[in-house]
Amino acid sequence: MKIAFVGKGGSGKTTLSSLFIRHLAATGSPVIAVDADINQHLGPALGLDEAEAAELPALGARLPLIKDYLRGSNPRIASADTMIKTTPPGEGSRLLRVREDNPVYDACARPVELDDATVRLMVTGPFTEADLGVACYHSKTGAVELCLNHLVDGRDEYAVVDMTAGSDSFASGMFTRFDMTFLVAEPTKKGVSVYRQYKEYARDFGVDLKVVGNKVQGQDDVDFLREQVGDDLLVTVGHSDWVRAMEKGRPPRFELLEEENRQSLRALQTAVDATYERRDWERYTRQMVHFHLKNAQSWGNERTGADLAAQVDPDFVLREQMVATA
């Protein structure tokens, strides 16, 4: 199951995504955690110190390896150089599984110990001095989109992505890659403005969107959020001494998280798991192709010198039952 955490900057989406990752890991589920935010804070939120976080391998810097592996023996892709962030898999492509070991995970993921569990963490990497003034951050998140396009995940397997702030996610088709999108909103007008944008942009793409109210201090805050977002409000989260200790670099064992916050995390998992029965792999593949053709026509064909529409395998539908390294 693929889950995104989105919201305006400072809403607490990284904190909540890290809590959800810890919760899933504590249940014994395999988890891939991905930091796709321009502000790379997921590693520290999962307990890494600054030096450890700085040493995490950047997905964007390993894009040639990722492309070469995922291309496999797909005859429609002449070379890895012609692959772009939206390139869909086809017959002969290599696919990814949450539970497996593969060269992409070997190069781009690192294990993070969380109490009695371990998760895989991947990061897009921060802006470098060479990027400043000449690069768009979406060139880095393209590696995440390419991996999600080739990921065949199943029930009780989770990929959790901490996304870029605001509505920046709509600069690519990545917003359609998730079974559930949790929008973290504070009980303020600014806090719900991103929700309205996201709701409007995602309306025609079947995106499952639920709001997590954060920094909620009382019933008046709950009532405000309910008035603004209606039934999309799933749970609310208030002050947490556990989170405060974590932000100081001294997280207690996760089992000591306040029970009301543990209940909220269980509600998030219940909402995610409920989407399993309505998974639509045909639509997932169709949307993948839709955005690939748009990108090909807009800039991809010119940049690669190839007809990227020819990469689309019309008979291919990504499905859970496929062997990961097909």
N, C-alpha and C positions, 0 to 999 in steps of 0.2 A: 504494500500500500504506500502510495506517494503522498506526502503531506507538505504543504507550504505554510510558512508563517510570514505574514505581510503586515504592514502598518506604517504610519508616519514615523519619521525619525524620533527617537526618544520615547516611543510608546511602550517599550518593554518587550518587543517581539523576540529579541535574542534571549532574554532571560526566560521567557515562557517557552520558547522552543527548546532551550537547554533543559528546563524542568521536564518537558514532555519526553525528551530523549532519555533522561534519567529514569523516568517512570516506565517507559517501554523496556529499557534494559533491565530494570528490576523485575519485570514479569518474565524474563528469560527469553524475550523475543530478539531476533537478530536485527540490528539497526545500523543503517548507514546515515551518518550525519554530514550535511553539506553546508558550509558557510559560503553563501553566494552574495553576501552584502559587501558593499564597498568599504564599510567599516568592519574589519575582521575581528569580531569579539566572541565568536562562538567557542573557539578553543579555550580562552580564559574562563568563559562561563561554564565549561565542562571540567575546569580544574587545572588546566595547563598554566604554567607560569609564563612570563613574557618571553624568556629564552626558548622554551619548548614551542610556544606558538609561532615564534619567528622562524623556526626550523621546519615547519610543516611545508611539504612540497606543494607548489602552486599548480593547480590544474591548467591554468592558462599557459604556463611555461612548458607543459608537457603535451600540448595539443597535437603535435606531429605523431607522437607515440600513440595517443588515444585514437586518432584517425586511422593510423596504419593498422592497429589491432581490430577496430570495429569494422573496417572495410572488408577484412577477410578475403574471400574469393569471389565477392560480388562482381559479376561481369559487367554490371552497369556503371561501376565506378572505375574509371580508367586508372586513377592514382589517388593517393591520399591528398595530394595537393588540390584536387578538385572537390574535396569535401568541404562543406561549410557547416555552420552551427545547426542548420535545420535538416541536413541530409538524412533521409529516412533509411531504415534498414530494408533489405530485400533478400532474395534467395542468395545464400552464400555469405551474408553478413555475419559477423560474430556478435552475439548478444551477451548481456550481463545478467547475472543473478546476484541477489543480496547475499546469499550464503556462501558463494563460491570464492575460490582464490583464482586470480587471473593477473596478467601483466599490467592491466590498468590499475587495479587496486595495489599491486606491488609497488608501482611507481608513484601513485598519487594519494594513497590512503595510509593513515597511520592509526594503530590501535590506541584507544584511550581507556584507561581503567577507571571504572565508576563503582566504587565499593566492591561488590562481588560480581560485577559484570564488565564486559568489554564491548565498546562500539567502535566502528570504523569511522574516522573523521577525514573528510576531504575539504579543501578550501580552494577558492578561486585564486586567492593571493591578492595582496593590496596593490594599489598604484605604486609604481616605481618611479624613480627620478626620470627614467627614459620615457615614461608614459605621459608625464605632465605636459599638458598643452597640445598633445598630438594624438592621444588615444582616447577611445570611448570605453567606459567600464564594461559595456555589453560585449566587447570583444573578448573579455575574460570569462564572462558568464556563459559564453557560447559553448565552452567545454562542458558545462553542467547540462545544458540543453541537449547536446549531442549524446551524452551518457544516458539521460532520461529517455531519449528517443529509442535507445537500444536496451532498456532495462525491462526484463520480464519478471516482475515481482508478484508474489502470491499472498494468500491470506496469512496473517501473523508474521509477515515480513515487512519491514518499514524502512522507507527512505524519507528523512525529514530534512527539509531545506529551509534555511534562514535566508529569506529573499532580500533584495534591495528595498530601500525605504520608499514610501509613497507609491505612486502609480508607475514607477519606472519599469516594473515587470512587463508592462504592455509594449515595451520597445522590441519585444520578440514574442514568439509563440509559446514561450515557456509557461505562461500563466495557464495554459490548457493541459499541462503535463501532470496534473495532480488529481488524486481521488478526492481530496479535501483541502480547502484553503481556509486557514484560520486567520482572520483579520483582527489584530490586536488594537483596541481602541480605548483611549482614555475618555472619561465622562465629560468631555468639553466639545464645543463646536468644532474646533480644529481636529479634535480626536476622531470625530465621525465624518469629517469631510472626505478623508481618503476612502472610507467605506462607501460613500455615495459614488465617488469616481469608479471604484473597483466594481461595484454592483452594475453600474451603467455599461462600462466597457465589456464586462464578462457576460452580459445578459444573453447574447446570442450564441454562446459557446458551451452552454450546459455546465458551467463551473459551479461545483458545490461550495458555497461560501457560508461560513458561520463566524459570528463576532464573539471575541473573547474580551469582555470588559476588564480593563486593568486599572490599578490604582484606585479602586472603588472604596470609598470611605463610609458609605451609609446607604440607606434606602433611597434617599433623594438621588444619589448617583445612579442607582439601579433603575429608578423610574425614568431618569433622563435618557439613559441608553435605550431602554425599552421603547420610549416614545420616539426616539430617533431611528432605530433600526428594526423595531418590531420583533417578529418571531425569529429573525436571524441571530438574535442574542442567545448564545448557548449557555455560557457560564460567566461569572465575574470572579475576579481575584483581587484581594485587598492586601493590606500590609502583611509582610512575612519576615519574622525575625531570622528564619532560616536563610532567606534570600539575602538579607542584609549581611549575615555572616559570610555567605558565599561571595558577595561583592567585595568583602574585605580580604578575600583569599583564604578564609578559614571555614569552608563548608563542613557542617556536621554530617554524619551519615544520613543518607537520603530518607531512611525510614523515620527520621525525626522531623521531617517536614510536617507542618500543621495539617491536621486531619481535614479541615475544610478545603485546603488547597489540594490535598491528595484526592479528595472527592471530585474536584474540578478537573484534575488530570484524568481521572477515570472516565468522566463524562466526555472528555475529548476523545479518548480511545474508543469509547462506545460509538460516538458519532462517526469516527473514521471507519471502524469495522462494519458499520451498517451500510457503508457504500459498496461493500464487496459484492453483494448480490446484484447490484445494478451496474456493475462494470460493463462498459461497452467498448470492446477492443476495436470494433470496426470504426466507430466514431473517433477513437483515439488515433488510429492510423490515418483516417481521412483528414483530421485536423493537422496532423503532422505534415501530410502531403500539401495541404492548403497553404500553410505558412512557408513550406519549402519553395513552392512555385512562386509565391509572392516575393520572397527574397531573391530567387533566381532572376526574376524579371527586373527587380529593382536595382540590384547591384551585383549579384553573384555571378551571372554569366559574364559580365564585363570584367570582373576582377579575376576570375579563373580562366577565362578564354575558352570555356566549355559550355555546352548546352546542358544545364543542370536539370532541366525537366526530364531528360533522358535517364536520370538516375532513379526515377520513380518506377518501381515494380508494380504494375497494375494488379497482379494476382496475389500480392503479399499482404497479409494482415497479421500484425503482431499479436501473439496470443500467449497466455500464461503457460500453456502446455508445451511450448516450444523448448527444445534443448537450448540451454543458454548459449553455448558456443556453436550455434547452427552454422 
